[in-house]
Amino acid sequence: MIVPETPQHPDILIRAAVAADEPALAALDRATWSPLHAVLPAPEPGQPFFGEGHPPEHYQVAEIGGAVAGYVRTVPPTPLPCNAHVRQIQGLAVATAARGRGVARALVRAAMERARAEGATRITLRVLGHNAPARALYAAEGFAVEGVLRGEFFLDGGYVDDVLMGRSLLH
């Protein structure tokens, strides 16, 4: 699907990920890793991108001019039936060369659209407190801070908050 809500770059294509995306997504993941948003160590060269618990079906890919420009991972947050109405964004990355062109916004909107199509009525995410650009993007897309776990992570020599954000998908 072409995402027309990105007037800065109207040729952003958002599509479902496929197994053949593995090399491009693994390279993107390595290139975009930063303690600004990651709590796990940097991915190693040759480390698979897809795996148990992280199959292609969980991802949507952004392309610009046929090249992978970013991805979003959206999943049910738990396997509990009482939580089946919720989806959670558990990963978002945009290639450095594609930043500032509306790719992240298009991916967030695509994640919400997909969640609605799956019957979800709510979407949540977790973002590190010091990641001001991501927090601003999510707030602009209607996410509100619903909780803060103060000093939840020790990263790059300091304690960092884990900010819980969410929004309804009914409006």
Secondary structure, 3 states (H helix, E strand, C coil): CECCCCCCCCCEEEEECCHHHHHHHHHHHHHHCCCCCCCCCCCCCCCCCCECCECHHHEEEEEECCEEEEEEEEECCCCCHHHCCEEEEEEEEECHHHCCCCHHHHHHHHHHHHHHHCCCCEEEEEEECCCHHHHHHHHHCCCEEEEEEEEEEEECCEEEEEEEEEEECCC
